[in-house]
Amino acid sequence: MLCLSGCSLFKTYDVSRNLSDSSKKICLSSEGKGRLVVGNRKYIFGYDSGLDEKHANWKLALNFPLQKSEIFELDWSEDGKVIFKSSIDDRLLRENRNINPASLEFFTKSIGQLIQDSLSLKKVGESKAPKFVWKKTKKNLTATDQSKKFKAIFKNMVGDKYFGLMQISYKDGKKNQYRMDLVLKECF
């Protein structure tokens, strides 16, 4: 009896066969813990994120231990063009002198395009051409750009409601790594 009730805690949920339904499990307004890797540096943080579809923007507040919070904002309200505003980009460039600012910009703008793409997929019957190639497996949803250098993996379904882990990564031509992992604690 103990094993039967204890084993139910480890139930895993499958991704829907329908791409639109699966994309609805991507939670863009949430809180949790995260890790950012830029070059050889790792940054650990708590976060709060919020999506404002009406005004076409997404904000991520990065709460670093014993430091002030940093803001990461993506805005695509002007004809779908992604504008990145951040209080952390100068810090990242200062602490990672070997990375190319254009690569960091590509990574952040690709996150904005990823969000736009996932929002258009959520709308059933939307005929917009996706910027990413989306694939489903039994447990994951993956988006890859045309160059296959930028990738997002959504996995670890929480109670068949939303993906509990988002892994977003990019490797530039010099093999510098840019990666953001978001572990969702709560989806709003």
NORWOUR-V897906 format. One record per backbone hydrogen bond with DSSP energy under -1.0 kcal/mol. CO is the residue of the C=O (numbers start at 1). NH is the residue of the N-H. Records with the same first field share a line. If there is no record, write none. Layout:
CO=NH, NH
This chain:
1=5
2=6
3=7
6=9
7=10
8=11
18=22
19=23
20=24
22=25
23=26
25=163
29=188
30=49
31=185, 186
32=47
33=183
34=45
35=181
36=43
37=179
38=41
41=38
43=36
45=34
46=63
47=32
48=61
50=59
52=57
56=76
57=52
58=74
59=50
60=72
61=48
62=70
63=46
64=67
70=62
71=87
72=60
73=85
74=58
75=83
77=79
78=81
83=75
85=73
88=92
89=93
90=94
91=95
92=96
96=99
100=104
101=105
102=106
103=107
104=108
105=109
106=110
107=111
108=112
109=113
110=114
111=115
112=116
113=117
114=118
115=119
116=120
117=121
118=122
123=126
133=144
135=142
138=15
140=137
141=154
142=135
143=152
144=133
145=148
149=171
150=145
151=169
152=143
153=167
154=141
155=165
156=164
158=161
162=158
164=184
165=155
166=182
167=153
168=180
169=151
170=178
172=175
176=172
177=39
178=170
179=37
180=168
181=35
182=166
183=33
186=31
